[in-house]
Amino acid sequence: MTVSLFDQFASPTYLGIPLLALALTLPWVLYPSPSTRWLNNRLLTLQGWFINRFTQQILMPLSLGGHKWALILTSLMIFLITLNILGLLPYTFTPTTQLSLNLSLAVPLWLATVLIGLRNQPTAALGHLLPEGTPTPLIPILVIIETISLFIRPLALGVRLTANLTAGHLFMKITSTAAFVLLSMKPTVAILTTILLFMLTLLEVAVAMIQAYVFVLLL
């Protein structure tokens, strides 16, 4: 049972070829390209409204210099939301349950923010390593602690996304298995378990969207 529960997180292969690249390419095919017409269809209008609202929310606390990150941050969030939601469909694979993929997204973007901060405002960037008003004997210890916390940040981003999605998928797998087993023995309990599974699926859709937003927001 333990092995079968975690089989869903194994990277699928076909004729020895990993299909992870196909799973990562699929989200970009699902979204229509904007047209040059004055009036678009409902799908393009909804897509444009969603992108505009998210861009406003994520860039509101930033200065004008940070608005150049709008394209990459918005694209990343739409990409993660699509991967997370597609992974809830039956017989699909969720690439964002792989810690290696999440770290490959978090580390380069985190490193870019650190390097750009050191280049543009080196004094302010280094000042975050030492809180104001720190007693002199504690300065070396706090600098070490803040440096460690800075380097742990991309690991925390990747682990948070992986752990939330993995836990949700495992809980759904266990609940669906319980409903199937109880169907012949206790139909009433099986119906209640199925209702719980339906509510859990709705919760996982919300978690998939929220975790993608939190990932980009913390970046």
N, C-alpha and C positions, 0 to 999 in steps of 0.2 A: 504493500500500500504506500509506503514512504517513497519508494522509487517511482511509482506511477504518478504520485502527486507532483513530483518535480520534473517529470518528463516533459511537461508542457513548456518549460523554460529552456529546453535544449534547442540549439540553433538547428532549424530544419535543413536537410540536404536532399538533393535529387541527383542520382547517379554520381554520388560523391562530390557534388558541387554545392557549396553552401548557398542558401537562398536568402541570406541576410541582406545582400545588396539589392535584391528584388523588393524585399519588404521596405527598405529605405527609399527606394525609387517610387513606389506606388503612390505615396501621398501627393507628390508633385503632379501626378497625372490626373488626379481627381478634381483639382480646382481649375475652373475655366479661366482663360486669359482675358483681361479687360479689353473691351472693344473701343473703337473710336467714335461710336455713335453717341448722340446726345442722350438718348433714352435706352437704358439697358434692360435686360430681363430681370425677373425677381431675384434669381440666384446671384447675379452679379451685383445687384443693388444691396442685397443682404450681406454679401461678402465685403463690399466696400464699406458699408456702415460698421461692420464688426471690426475691420482693420483700423478705421478711423477712431473708433471709440477706444480700442486697446492702445493705439499710439498716443492718444491724449492722456490716458491714465498712466502709462509707463513713463512718459516724458514730462509729466507735469512738474515733478520736483527738480528737474534737471535744468541747467542753464542752456542757452542757445548752442553753446559748443558741443553739448552732449546730444543734440538732436541729429547729428550725423549718424548715430547708432540706430536710428529708427528702423531702417530697412532690415538690418541683420537681426535685431531683437524681435521685430514683428514676424519675420520669416521663421525664426527659430521657434517662437511660441506656437504658430500655426502648424509647423512641422511636428512638434511634440504632441499637441492636442490630437492631431490626426492619427499619429502612431498609437497613442494611448487608447483612443476610442475604437480604432480598427482592431486592436488587440482584444477587445471584449466580444467580438464576433466569434461564433463557433468555428473551429478548425482553422484558426489563425494563429499567428505568432506575434508577440509583442517585443520588438527590439529594445524598448526602453526598460525591460526587466534585466538587461545585461549591464552589469556595472562597468564593463570596459567601454561600452558605447556612451554611457552617461558621462564617464570621466573624459572621454575624448571630446565631448562637447563642452564640458565645464572648464577643463584645464586651459585650453588655448584662449578662451574668452576671458577667464579670470587673469591669466598672465598678461593679456593685452591691456586690461584696465590698470593693472599694477604698473606696467612699464610706461603707459601713457601718463599716469599720475606722477611717476618719478621724473618723467621728462618735462612735463608742463609745470608742475608745482612740487619740486623736490622737498622743499621745507615742510609743506603741509603733509605730504605723504609720509615723510619720516617722523613727523610730529605725532602721527597716530600710534606710533610704537611706544610712546611715553605719555600717559595722561598728565594733565596739568595739576600741579600741586603734589606730586609724588614725593615722599620723603627720600632724602639722599641715599640712605642705606638700601632702599628697595629698588633703586633705579636699574641696576643690572638684572635683577630677577624679573622685573616687569618687562624690560625690553626683550628678554628671552621668551617670556610667556606670550607677549603680543606677537612676536615673530612666529612662534609655533602656531598660534591661532590663525595667523594670516595664511600660512601654508596649508593648514588643515581645511580652509574654507572650500576649495574645489572638491576635496574628498567628501565633505559634508553635503555639498550640493548633489553629487552623484549618488551617494548612499541614501539620501532622503528620497530621491525619485525612485531608485531601485527598490527600496524597502517598502514604500507605500504601495507601489503597483504589485510587487510580489505577494505581499500580505493579502491584498484584495483578491488576487487571482486564486491564491490558495484557499481562502475562505469560501469563495464561490464554488471551487471544485469540491470541497468537503461538503458544503450544503447541498449541492446537486447530487452527489453520491448518496448522501443520507436520504434525500427525497426518493431516489430511485430504489433504494433498498427497502425503505419503509412502505412503498406503494402496495406490495403484496401482503404485508403483515399488518400494518396499521394505516389504512387509507386516510383516516382523518388527520393523523399526525403528518402524513405525507403531503396532504393539501396545505396544512399550515406551514410546513417546511418549504413548499413551492412558493407560497406567498412571501415568505422570508427571503427566498432566493430572488424573487422579482424586485422586492424593495432593495435588496443588496445590490442588484444590478444597476438600479437607478442611482444608488449611492456611489457606485464605482464610476459611473459616467461623470458625476460631479467631481469625484476625486481626480479622474483623469484630466479634467479641464483645470481644476484648481492647482494641481501639482505642476502642470506645464506653466501656468501663470506665475506660481511661486518661484520656480526655477529661473525664469527670465527676470523676475523682479529682484531676486537676490543677486543676480549677476550685475 
